[in-house]
């Protein structure tokens, strides 16, 4: 993060002289935008490897135990592969708009004389609030959908698995292991 901030400061020195609007954008980039980008870069390799490893090993284990029951439980995760990327794309668009509005507001603040906030800044503050609320709505809708699918998968595995135990085709421990495995799949 420090290196990213230094690079932004080094590559945009003419911005300050050119206009206070440019200086506001530079301030926004150095102060606020560098932190999440640096954090993302730090975990961009390790987190997918960890979560992917968990996903593959748990699915393989469940398929070895009872393929039909595992596939039934996993079927509830398939809709997530369609809905979640669409919701995430909407969140990303709003986050990008929010960054641009914040940059514009930073430039306007840098242009203001005597600390007066202009109508442009106040409008930008309202727009940022509106974008944040949109982001939260999509995030909570996505979390609700993912939690519903997870709990439906566990319930389906318990119902069908219970029936299979009742018929004597599998053991209770197999059903418990499949339900536990589905619980491990929620995070990845």
N, C-alpha and C positions, 0 to 999 in steps of 0.2 A: 504494500500500500504506500509505503514511504517512497519507493522508487517510482511508482506510478505518479504520485503527486509531484515529485521532482521533475519527471519527464514532461508533465503538463505545463509546469512553470517554465521549463526550458524551451519548449516548442511554441509557446504562445507569448513571448515577451513583447512583441509588437502590438498585441491586442490592447494592452493598457494605454499605449500612446495613441492608438488609433481612435478609440472611443471608450467612454465609460460603460457603454452597453457591453462591449467586448470584455471589459474588466469584470463586469458582473457575471458573465458567462464563465469566465475563467475561475472566478471565486466559487461559483456553484460546482464546477467540475472538481476543483481541488478539495474543497471542504466536504461536500456531500456525496458526490458520485464516485469518487475513487475508492471509498471504503467498501461498498457492496461488490464492486467489480473485483477488488483484491481478495475479498473473502470467497467469492465464487471461484476465482482462479485457484485458490488454495485447496478447495475440496472437489474440483471438477474431475479429477481422476480417481481419487481414493474413494469417494462416496459411491459412484456408480459401480466400482469394482466390488466393494463390500456388499452393497444391496443386491447386485447381480449374482454374486456368489451365494448369498442367503437364498435368493429366489430359486436358483437352479438346484441347490442341494435339497431344499424343502420339497420342491415339486418332485424331484427324483425319488426321494424317500416315500412320499405319499403314493406315487405311482407304483412303487415296489410293494407297498403294503396291500393296497386294494385299488386297482386301476379304475374301476367303474365309479367308486365312491369319490376318488380323487378328481376324476374328470367332471363329475357332477358339481363338486364344490368349486372347481376352477372355472366352470362355465359362467359363474356369476362375476368373475373378474374380466371376462371378455368385453362386456359393455363399457367398462372403464377405459379400455384401449381406444374407444371411439369418443366418448363424452369428455374425458379428462383433457386430452390434447386440445379440443375445441374450446373448452373453458379456459385453459391455460393461455391459449392464443389471445383470447379476449382480455385476460388479465395483463398480458405482456403489452398489448396495444395501449391500454390505459396507463400502464407504468411508463411507457415511452412518451405518451402525451404529457404526463405529469412532469417528467424530466424537462421537456421542452418549455412547459409553462413556468416551471421554477427558474430555468435559465433566463427566460424573458423577464420575470419578476426581479431577479437579481440584477439584471441590467438596468431595469427601471429604478430600482432602489439606488444603484450606483449613480444614476443620472440625477436623482432628486437632490435639491438644494435645501439645506437647513433641516434635513430629516423629515420633510413633509412626505407623506405617502400619497401618491397620486391615485386617481381612480383606476388607472391601469393596474397598479399593484394590488389594490383591493379587489378588482375583478379577477386577477390572477389567483389571489388567495381563495376566493370563492370557487374558482375552477379547480384548483388543487383539491379542495375539500370534496367537491363533487366527484372528481376522479378517484379519490381515496375511497369514498363510499361505494362507487361502482366496483372497485377492486375487492373490497370486503364482501360485497354481495356475491360476487363470483367465487371468491375463495370459500365462503361458507356454504354456498350451494354445492361446490365441488366436494367439500368435506362431507356434507350430508349425503350426497350420492354415493361416495366411496364407502362411508360407514354403513349405509343401507345394504349395498352389495356385499360387503364383508359379512354382515350379520345374517343376511339371507343365505349366503353360502354355508355358513356354520349351521344354521337351522335346517337347511336341506340335507346336509351331511348327517346331522343327528337324526332327522326323521327317517331318511332312507336307510342309514346305518342301523338305527334301532329296529327297523323292520327286518333287515338282513340278520340281525342278531336273534330276533324273535323266531325267524325261520331256521336258525342254526347254521347259516352259511358263513358267518364270520364271528369273531370274538368281540366282546365289549371293548377290550384294549385297542383293537384296530380302529374302532369308531372314535375313541378318545384321542388316539394318535392323529387321525385325520383332522379332527376338530382342532387339535392343538397346532397342527401344521398349517391349517387355514388361518389361524390366529397369527402365526409367524409371517404370513404372506402380506398382511395388511400394510406394514411399513414399506417394504420394497415396492 
